[in-house]
Amino acid sequence: QVQLVESGGGSVQAGDSLSLSCAASGHAANYLPMGWFRQPPGKEREVVVAVSGSAQETYYADFVQGRITISKDGAKNTLELHMYDLRPEDTAVYYCAAAGVYRGGYMYLIRREDYDYWGQGTQVTVSS
């Protein structure tokens, strides 16, 4: 079993930056494919970024291209999301996720149903 804990959400102004952190713990929590998803108010949960277990391959959603960077440490089981030039449409609950397959591999996963473990979510609110 893997537990995920997110931190770093909050309220910011448009144009500001914000970083989110996810820490995975539990048996066999290292080198798992991980991702950040978000769920805007009244909308479906969508992938923001997905990283392979090896951290060699990364997928970025089109709506965040050029506005985010990530840091993944397989040994420490952490995934950080650094967001820049935030916009009101980035307002959402952000979730960290991890998959129990492809450990240490080169495949990233972008579908919600591919992930086995989820954090509790952290709210990000961007005001104009």
QUISUL-V139607 format. One record per pair of residues at least 24 apart in sequence whose ideal C-beta (glycine too) atoms are under 7 Angstrom apart, sorted by the first residue. I is the first residue (numbers start at 0). GAP is how many residues later the second one is. D is the distance in Angstrom with one decimal. If there is no record, write none. Layout:
# QUISUL-V139607
I:GAP:D + I:GAP:D
This chain:
# QUISUL-V139607
0:25:5.1 + 0:26:6.5 + 1:24:4.4 + 1:27:4.7 + 1:96:5.6 + 1:115:4.4 + 3:92:4.9 + 3:94:6.0 + 3:113:5.6 + 3:114:6.5 + 3:115:3.8 + 4:114:6.0 + 5:88:6.9 + 5:90:4.9 + 5:113:4.3 + 5:114:6.8 + 5:115:6.7 + 5:116:4.4 + 6:115:6.7 + 7:114:6.5 + 8:85:6.4 + 8:113:3.3 + 8:114:4.9 + 8:115:5.0 + 9:114:7.0 + 10:114:4.4 + 10:116:6.8 + 11:74:5.8 + 11:114:5.7 + 12:114:5.6 + 13:72:6.4 + 13:73:5.8 + 13:74:6.0 + 13:112:5.8 + 13:113:6.7 + 13:114:5.0 + 14:70:5.9 + 14:71:6.8 + 15:70:5.4 + 16:66:6.4 + 16:67:4.8 + 16:69:6.9 + 17:65:5.2 + 17:68:6.2 + 17:106:6.4 + 18:61:6.1 + 18:62:6.7 + 18:63:4.7 + 19:60:6.9 + 19:61:4.4 + 19:74:5.8 + 19:102:6.2 + 20:57:6.6 + 20:59:5.0 + 21:56:6.6 + 21:57:4.6 + 21:74:3.4 + 21:97:6.1 + 22:54:6.5 + 22:55:5.3 + 23:53:4.0 + 23:74:5.6 + 24:52:6.7 + 28:48:4.8 + 29:44:5.7 + 29:45:6.2 + 29:47:5.2 + 30:43:4.2 + 30:72:5.1 + 30:73:4.2 + 31:66:4.6 + 31:67:6.1 + 31:68:6.9 + 31:71:5.8 + 32:65:7.0 + 32:66:4.5 + 32:69:5.3 + 32:74:6.7 + 32:75:6.0 + 32:76:5.2 + 33:38:6.7 + 33:45:4.6 + 33:62:6.9 + 33:63:6.6 + 33:64:4.9 + 34:62:5.0 + 34:74:6.6 + 34:80:6.7 + 35:45:4.9 + 35:58:6.0 + 35:60:6.0 + 36:58:4.7 + 36:60:5.9 + 36:75:6.6 + 37:54:3.9 + 37:55:6.8 + 37:56:4.8 + 38:53:5.5 + 38:54:5.0 + 39:51:6.4 + 39:52:4.3 + 44:50:6.9 + 44:67:5.6 + 46:63:4.8 + 48:32:6.5 + 49:58:4.0 + 49:59:5.7 + 49:60:5.0 + 50:28:6.6 + 50:57:5.8 + 51:53:6.0 + 51:54:5.1 + 51:55:5.6 + 51:56:4.6 + 52:49:5.4 + 52:50:5.0 + 52:51:4.6 + 52:52:4.9 + 53:50:5.5 + 53:51:6.1 + 53:52:5.6 + 55:50:5.5 + 56:49:5.2 + 56:50:7.0 + 56:51:5.2 + 57:50:6.4 + 58:49:4.9 + 58:51:5.5 + 85:40:4.6 + 86:39:6.0 + 87:38:5.0 + 87:39:6.8 + 87:40:4.9 + 89:34:6.5 + 89:36:5.1 + 90:33:6.4 + 90:34:5.1 + 90:35:5.1 + 91:32:6.1 + 92:28:4.4 + 92:29:7.0 + 92:30:5.5 + 93:27:6.7 + 93:28:5.4 + 93:30:5.5 + 94:24:5.6 + 94:26:4.8
